[in-house]
Amino acid sequence: MTPVRSETLRQSINQALKASSDLTALLGGVRIYDRPPEPAGFPFITLGQSPLRDWSAGSEEGSEQRLTVHVWSPFGGKKHMQDVIKAVRTSLNDWPLASGRERIMLNHEFSEARLDPEDDSFHGIVRYRATPASSRAAAA
C-alpha cells in the first residue's frame, strides 16, 4: 500500500474544486490558490496545511493526511460562507481522488464559518482526513 502523497493529493483536490461550476459561480471565478496573489480578489479559497501521519507497522505501510480548505470572504455574510462551504463539500464528495496510482478516500472531519474580529470578514474552514482507499478499514 502506497502512502498518501501530499502534492498529488493537493493537485487532485485543486482540480476537483476548479471543476465545480457552482463553486466558481459563488467565488466569482476560479479563485483557488495555494498562495493567493497580491492583491487577491475576494472571495477566494486557499489550500491550507496538510500534515501527514504515518501509521506503518512492521510489514504494513499506512498513512493518513489531513487537509484544510480555507474560504476567505469580506462580504456576503454567514449565509454566503455556508453556501461556499457546501459547494466545497459537494465538489470533493464524489471526485475520484488519487495519490499516484492509489485511490484516496476523503473523510470530512468538520466545517466552520466564523467572523474574523480583526476586519469583519468571514473565514470558512473545511477539514478532511485523506487515507488510501485500501486502508479504510485499517484506519477505522
Backbone as JSON, one array per atom type, in Angstrom:
{
  "sequence": "MTPVRSETLRQSINQALKASSDLTALLGGVRIYDRPPEPAGFPFITLGQSPLRDWSAGSEEGSEQRLTVHVWSPFGGKKHMQDVIKAVRTSLNDWPLASGRERIMLNHEFSEARLDPEDDSFHGIVRYRATPASSRAAAA",
  "N": [[0.85, -1.17, 0.0], [0.61, 2.16, -0.89], [1.79, 5.16, 0.59], [-0.15, 8.14, 1.29], [0.34, 10.71, -0.99], [1.37, 13.92, -0.62], [1.62, 16.22, -2.45], [0.44, 15.27, -4.85], [-2.13, 14.68, -3.95], [-3.01, 17.26, -3.2], [-3.02, 18.49, -5.71], [-5.04, 17.01, -6.97], [-7.27, 17.65, -5.38], [-7.34, 20.4, -5.84], [-7.99, 20.38, -8.6], [-10.54, 19.2, -8.46], [-12.0, 21.17, -7.06], [-11.76, 23.36, -8.82], [-13.19, 22.37, -10.97], [-15.83, 22.6, -10.31], [-18.71, 24.15, -11.21], [-20.67, 25.39, -9.67], [-19.24, 26.2, -7.38], [-17.34, 27.9, -8.55], [-19.07, 29.89, -9.5], [-20.03, 30.96, -7.07], [-17.67, 32.03, -6.08], [-17.11, 33.92, -7.93], [-15.48, 33.4, -10.06], [-12.56, 31.42, -10.99], [-10.99, 31.08, -8.27], [-8.93, 29.79, -6.62], [-6.31, 28.91, -4.66], [-2.92, 27.97, -3.78], [-1.22, 29.76, -2.64], [-2.4, 32.93, -2.32], [-2.49, 35.53, -4.83], [-1.0, 38.84, -4.68], [-2.65, 41.87, -4.92], [-5.29, 39.77, -3.76], [-8.41, 39.04, -5.22], [-11.51, 39.09, -3.56], [-14.29, 36.85, -3.07], [-12.12, 34.07, -2.1], [-10.38, 30.88, -2.2], [-8.05, 29.02, -0.28], [-5.67, 26.38, -0.09], [-4.84, 24.83, 2.8], [-2.58, 23.88, 5.46], [-1.22, 20.57, 5.42], [-0.78, 18.16, 7.24], [0.96, 15.04, 7.54], [0.45, 11.8, 8.72], [2.12, 8.99, 9.62], [1.29, 5.7, 9.99], [2.48, 3.27, 9.78], [3.35, -0.14, 10.38], [5.53, -2.71, 11.12], [5.42, -4.95, 8.51], [3.38, -3.72, 7.24], [2.36, -0.9, 5.48], [1.15, 2.39, 6.01], [-0.74, 5.4, 6.04], [-2.11, 8.63, 6.8], [-3.51, 11.7, 5.85], [-4.18, 15.05, 6.65], [-6.14, 17.68, 5.41], [-6.77, 21.07, 4.98], [-9.21, 23.25, 3.81], [-9.45, 26.6, 3.19], [-11.69, 29.3, 3.23], [-12.15, 32.57, 2.17], [-13.77, 35.6, 2.67], [-14.88, 38.88, 2.46], [-17.43, 39.76, 2.35], [-21.0, 39.24, 1.92], [-21.87, 37.81, 4.1], [-22.7, 35.32, 6.65], [-24.39, 33.4, 5.48], [-23.63, 33.33, 2.76], [-21.03, 32.37, 3.1], [-21.57, 29.83, 4.21], [-22.85, 28.7, 1.99], [-20.7, 28.57, 0.19], [-19.01, 26.81, 1.57], [-20.64, 24.53, 1.53], [-20.61, 24.04, -1.24], [-17.91, 23.44, -1.6], [-17.73, 21.04, -0.13], [-19.54, 19.45, -1.61], [-18.2, 19.41, -4.05], [-15.92, 17.9, -3.46], [-16.96, 15.54, -2.61], [-17.66, 13.37, -4.43], [-15.53, 13.24, -6.15], [-13.02, 11.56, -8.0], [-10.42, 11.03, -6.27], [-6.86, 10.78, -6.28], [-3.63, 9.55, -5.42], [-0.79, 9.28, -6.79], [-0.93, 6.1, -8.06], [-2.79, 5.19, -6.36], [-6.07, 5.09, -5.05], [-7.84, 7.53, -3.23], [-9.53, 8.08, -0.18], [-11.61, 10.58, 1.05], [-12.46, 11.86, 4.1], [-14.75, 13.81, 5.63], [-14.1, 15.94, 8.28], [-14.77, 18.3, 9.79], [-16.6, 21.4, 9.42], [-16.59, 24.94, 9.44], [-17.83, 28.23, 9.84], [-16.71, 31.37, 10.45], [-16.63, 34.63, 11.94], [-14.15, 36.94, 11.4], [-12.71, 38.77, 13.85], [-10.88, 40.85, 13.55], [-11.11, 42.19, 11.08], [-13.74, 42.13, 10.29], [-14.37, 40.25, 8.31], [-15.33, 37.12, 6.78], [-14.34, 33.82, 7.56], [-14.01, 30.67, 6.39], [-13.69, 27.24, 7.23], [-12.82, 24.06, 6.19], [-12.25, 20.82, 6.94], [-10.52, 17.85, 6.12], [-9.8, 14.33, 6.27], [-7.52, 12.31, 4.71], [-7.08, 9.12, 3.39], [-5.52, 6.18, 2.02], [-7.68, 4.32, -0.1], [-7.66, 1.55, 0.14], [-6.88, 1.21, 2.73], [-8.93, 1.91, 4.34], [-10.5, 0.36, 6.09], [-8.56, -0.34, 7.92], [-7.9, 2.07, 9.09], [-10.14, 2.77, 10.51]],
  "CA": [[0.0, 0.0, 0.0], [1.4, 3.38, -1.04], [1.32, 6.25, 1.46], [-0.77, 9.3, 0.66], [1.34, 11.67, -1.46], [0.84, 15.25, -0.34], [1.49, 17.1, -3.61], [-0.52, 14.69, -5.77], [-3.45, 14.87, -3.34], [-3.35, 18.68, -3.31], [-3.36, 18.75, -7.12], [-6.33, 16.4, -7.24], [-8.28, 18.47, -4.7], [-7.39, 21.64, -6.59], [-8.74, 20.09, -9.83], [-11.95, 18.98, -8.11], [-12.61, 22.45, -6.72], [-11.83, 24.18, -10.04], [-14.16, 21.77, -11.89], [-17.19, 22.85, -9.83], [-19.31, 25.39, -11.72], [-21.37, 26.03, -8.54], [-18.23, 26.85, -6.54], [-16.8, 29.0, -9.34], [-20.08, 30.96, -9.51], [-20.06, 31.59, -5.75], [-16.42, 32.76, -5.89], [-16.99, 34.95, -8.96], [-14.39, 32.99, -10.95], [-11.7, 30.36, -10.44], [-10.13, 31.75, -7.28], [-8.47, 28.72, -5.73], [-4.86, 29.1, -4.64], [-2.07, 27.51, -2.68], [-0.84, 31.05, -2.06], [-3.13, 33.92, -3.12], [-1.67, 36.63, -5.36], [-1.16, 40.14, -4.01], [-3.76, 41.61, -4.01], [-6.24, 38.74, -4.2], [-9.81, 39.48, -5.24], [-12.37, 38.29, -2.71], [-13.84, 35.78, -2.16], [-11.22, 33.08, -2.67], [-10.08, 29.68, -1.41], [-6.66, 28.57, -0.22], [-5.45, 25.05, 0.47], [-4.02, 25.05, 3.97], [-1.61, 22.87, 5.88], [-1.63, 19.18, 5.2], [0.12, 17.26, 7.98], [0.92, 13.62, 7.2], [0.7, 10.91, 9.87], [2.49, 7.66, 9.18], [0.94, 4.69, 10.99], [3.02, 1.99, 9.33], [3.8, -1.05, 11.45], [6.09, -3.96, 10.6], [5.38, -5.09, 7.05], [2.22, -2.96, 6.74], [2.52, 0.55, 5.33], [-0.1, 3.11, 6.1], [-0.63, 6.81, 6.39], [-3.27, 9.47, 6.58], [-3.15, 13.1, 5.74], [-5.27, 15.97, 6.87], [-6.04, 18.83, 4.54], [-7.74, 22.11, 5.33], [-9.58, 24.21, 2.77], [-9.85, 27.87, 3.81], [-12.5, 30.18, 2.4], [-11.99, 33.94, 2.64], [-14.75, 36.49, 2.06], [-15.19, 40.06, 3.28], [-18.81, 40.19, 2.11], [-21.95, 38.17, 1.7], [-22.36, 37.3, 5.35], [-22.55, 33.91, 7.01], [-25.12, 32.58, 4.52], [-22.76, 33.15, 1.6], [-19.93, 31.5, 3.52], [-22.11, 28.47, 4.32], [-23.07, 28.22, 0.63], [-19.39, 28.23, -0.38], [-18.57, 25.59, 2.25], [-21.44, 23.43, 0.99], [-20.12, 23.77, -2.59], [-16.61, 22.76, -1.43], [-18.01, 19.66, 0.28], [-20.14, 18.77, -2.75], [-17.14, 19.24, -5.06], [-14.96, 16.86, -3.06], [-17.68, 14.34, -2.19], [-17.62, 12.26, -5.37], [-14.41, 13.37, -7.08], [-12.1, 10.42, -7.87], [-9.1, 11.5, -5.84], [-5.79, 9.8, -6.41], [-2.29, 9.91, -4.99], [-0.07, 8.32, -7.6], [-1.89, 5.14, -8.61], [-3.67, 4.81, -5.25], [-7.31, 5.85, -4.87], [-7.86, 8.16, -1.91], [-10.82, 8.36, 0.44], [-11.65, 11.8, 1.85], [-13.46, 11.82, 5.17], [-14.98, 15.15, 6.17], [-13.99, 15.99, 9.75], [-15.64, 19.38, 10.26], [-16.67, 22.67, 8.69], [-16.91, 26.04, 10.34], [-17.85, 29.59, 9.29], [-16.52, 32.28, 11.59], [-16.38, 36.04, 11.69], [-12.82, 37.36, 11.84], [-12.94, 40.01, 14.59], [-9.93, 41.9, 13.21], [-11.5, 43.0, 9.93], [-15.14, 41.85, 9.97], [-14.53, 39.36, 7.16], [-15.67, 35.75, 7.14], [-13.34, 32.78, 7.31], [-14.58, 29.33, 6.43], [-12.7, 26.16, 7.37], [-13.33, 22.73, 5.88], [-11.13, 19.91, 7.21], [-10.67, 16.47, 5.66], [-8.77, 13.32, 6.52], [-7.34, 11.52, 3.49], [-6.4, 7.84, 3.58], [-5.66, 5.3, 0.85], [-8.95, 3.6, -0.07], [-7.45, 0.16, 0.59], [-6.61, 1.17, 4.17], [-10.09, 2.48, 5.03], [-10.88, -0.5, 7.23], [-7.48, -0.32, 8.92], [-7.89, 3.37, 9.79], [-11.37, 2.94, 11.29]],
  "C": [[0.9, 1.24, 0.0], [0.88, 4.44, -0.08], [0.69, 7.37, 0.64], [0.34, 10.27, 0.27], [0.75, 13.07, -1.4], [0.61, 16.07, -1.6], [0.46, 16.57, -4.6], [-1.94, 14.87, -5.24], [-3.89, 16.32, -3.46], [-3.75, 19.03, -4.75], [-4.74, 18.2, -7.46], [-7.46, 17.2, -6.6], [-8.45, 19.8, -5.42], [-8.2, 21.47, -7.87], [-10.23, 19.93, -9.54], [-12.65, 20.29, -7.8], [-12.77, 23.33, -7.96], [-12.87, 23.65, -11.03], [-15.6, 22.07, -11.5], [-17.71, 24.2, -10.34], [-20.07, 26.12, -10.6], [-20.39, 26.81, -7.68], [-17.65, 28.07, -7.27], [-17.77, 30.18, -9.37], [-20.11, 31.7, -8.17], [-18.81, 32.44, -5.49], [-16.27, 33.9, -6.9], [-15.84, 34.66, -9.91], [-13.59, 31.88, -10.29], [-10.67, 31.03, -9.55], [-9.74, 30.75, -6.21], [-6.95, 28.7, -5.8], [-4.19, 28.29, -3.54], [-1.63, 28.75, -1.91], [-1.51, 32.13, -2.9], [-2.19, 35.01, -3.65], [-1.91, 37.9, -4.56], [-1.6, 41.16, -5.04], [-4.69, 40.56, -4.61], [-7.65, 39.33, -4.18], [-10.65, 38.54, -4.39], [-13.64, 37.93, -3.44], [-12.88, 34.83, -2.88], [-10.99, 31.94, -1.68], [-8.58, 29.45, -1.42], [-6.64, 27.16, 0.36], [-4.44, 25.22, 1.59], [-3.03, 23.93, 4.23], [-2.15, 21.48, 5.65], [-0.66, 18.24, 5.91], [-0.11, 15.79, 7.62], [1.26, 12.81, 8.45], [0.96, 9.51, 9.33], [2.14, 6.69, 10.3], [1.35, 3.31, 10.51], [3.47, 1.16, 10.52], [4.31, -2.34, 10.81], [6.09, -3.98, 9.09], [4.22, -4.33, 6.43], [2.55, -1.47, 6.67], [1.16, 1.2, 5.45], [0.14, 4.55, 6.49], [-1.99, 7.47, 6.21], [-2.78, 10.9, 6.56], [-4.37, 13.93, 6.01], [-5.05, 17.16, 5.94], [-7.15, 19.81, 4.9], [-7.94, 23.03, 4.14], [-10.07, 25.45, 3.51], [-10.61, 28.71, 2.79], [-12.43, 31.57, 3.01], [-12.98, 34.84, 1.91], [-15.04, 37.67, 2.97], [-16.64, 40.51, 3.14], [-19.72, 38.97, 2.0], [-22.5, 37.54, 2.97], [-22.18, 35.8, 5.53], [-23.26, 32.99, 6.02], [-24.27, 32.3, 3.29], [-21.62, 32.19, 1.94], [-20.41, 30.05, 3.63], [-22.4, 27.88, 2.94], [-21.75, 27.79, -0.03], [-18.87, 26.93, 0.26], [-19.34, 24.38, 1.72], [-20.95, 23.05, -0.41], [-18.76, 23.07, -2.54], [-16.86, 21.3, -1.09], [-18.62, 18.85, -0.86], [-19.09, 18.47, -3.81], [-16.22, 18.07, -4.73], [-15.63, 15.54, -2.73], [-17.5, 13.16, -3.13], [-16.46, 12.32, -6.35], [-13.46, 12.19, -6.9], [-10.68, 10.87, -7.54], [-8.07, 10.38, -5.95], [-4.49, 10.4, -5.92], [-1.37, 8.91, -5.67], [-1.08, 7.4, -8.23], [-2.92, 4.7, -7.57], [-4.92, 5.68, -5.19], [-7.37, 6.31, -3.42], [-9.3, 8.36, -1.45], [-10.68, 9.65, 1.26], [-12.77, 11.66, 2.86], [-13.58, 13.22, 5.75], [-14.91, 15.09, 7.69], [-14.85, 17.09, 10.33], [-15.6, 20.55, 9.29], [-17.07, 23.74, 9.69], [-16.88, 27.35, 9.55], [-17.73, 30.53, 10.47], [-16.25, 33.7, 11.12], [-15.0, 36.37, 12.23], [-12.96, 38.71, 12.53], [-12.01, 41.16, 14.2], [-10.42, 42.79, 12.08], [-12.93, 42.75, 9.47], [-15.34, 41.05, 8.69], [-14.9, 37.97, 7.69], [-14.58, 34.8, 6.71], [-14.03, 31.43, 7.46], [-13.48, 28.3, 6.47], [-13.41, 24.85, 7.09], [-12.16, 21.77, 6.01], [-11.49, 18.5, 6.79], [-9.52, 15.62, 6.15], [-8.72, 12.45, 5.27], [-6.56, 10.24, 3.83], [-6.5, 7.05, 2.27], [-6.94, 4.47, 0.99], [-8.77, 2.19, 0.46], [-7.17, 0.07, 2.07], [-7.8, 1.69, 4.97], [-10.48, 1.66, 6.25], [-9.83, -0.44, 8.33], [-7.48, 0.97, 9.73], [-9.1, 3.54, 10.69], [-11.22, 2.48, 12.72]]
}
